[in-house]
Amino acid sequence: MAKIELDIEDEADIAGDYDVETFPTLLLADAAGVRFLGPLLPQAPVLARLLASLQAAAPGSAGPGGEAQQVFERVRAARGA
């Protein structure tokens, strides 16, 4: 597990064509790929509900899509994660 923070205004090339409109935007991924990419209220209970729903999801369930996976790959390449 790794936590990576980045300032999208300073590293806009990582977002590519993905348009970050709301802050904070959170990307969650595991070995299978991206599980979530989107805005999230900066409140612990909101994050807890999101994590619980992701854990309850069926293994291999569809994630947010190819664009999110591309963003994740660019983050990994830029940060060596």
C-alpha positions in Angstrom: 0.0 0.0 0.0 1.2 3.5 -0.8 -0.1 6.9 -0.3 0.9 9.4 -3.0 -0.1 13.1 -2.9 0.4 15.4 -5.8 -0.6 18.9 -6.7 -2.4 18.5 -10.1 -1.7 22.2 -10.8 2.0 21.6 -10.6 1.9 18.2 -12.3 -0.9 18.6 -14.9 0.8 16.2 -17.3 0.0 13.3 -15.0 -3.7 13.9 -15.3 -3.5 13.8 -19.1 -6.9 14.3 -20.6 -8.7 13.6 -17.3 -10.2 16.9 -16.2 -9.9 17.4 -12.4 -12.7 19.8 -11.6 -13.2 19.3 -7.9 -10.7 19.2 -5.0 -9.8 17.0 -3.4 -10.0 14.2 -6.0 -9.0 10.8 -4.9 -7.7 7.8 -6.8 -7.8 4.4 -5.2 -6.2 1.4 -6.8 -5.1 -2.1 -6.0 -3.3 -4.9 -7.8 -6.3 -5.4 -10.1 -6.4 -1.7 -11.2 -8.3 1.5 -10.3 -11.2 1.1 -8.0 -12.2 4.7 -7.7 -11.3 8.1 -9.2 -13.3 11.1 -8.4 -14.0 13.9 -5.9 -14.5 13.1 -2.3 -15.6 15.3 0.6 -12.7 15.7 3.0 -14.5 14.0 5.9 -13.4 10.7 7.5 -16.9 9.2 7.5 -17.3 9.7 3.8 -14.0 8.0 3.1 -14.9 5.2 5.5 -18.2 4.6 3.5 -16.3 4.6 0.2 -13.8 2.1 1.5 -16.5 -0.1 2.9 -18.4 -0.1 -0.4 -15.2 -1.0 -2.3 -14.4 -3.9 0.1 -18.0 -5.2 -0.3 -17.9 -5.1 -4.1 -17.6 -8.4 -5.9 -14.0 -9.3 -6.8 -13.3 -8.3 -10.4 -16.2 -5.8 -10.5 -15.9 -3.1 -13.0 -13.8 0.0 -12.0 -14.1 3.5 -13.3 -12.8 2.8 -16.7 -9.8 3.1 -19.0 -9.1 6.8 -18.6 -8.8 6.3 -14.8 -6.4 3.4 -15.3 -4.3 5.6 -17.6 -4.1 8.3 -14.9 -3.0 5.6 -12.4 -0.3 4.3 -14.7 1.1 7.9 -15.2 1.1 8.4 -11.4 3.0 5.1 -10.9 5.5 6.0 -13.6 6.1 9.5 -12.2 6.4 8.4 -8.6 7.9 5.0 -9.0 5.0 3.4 -7.0 
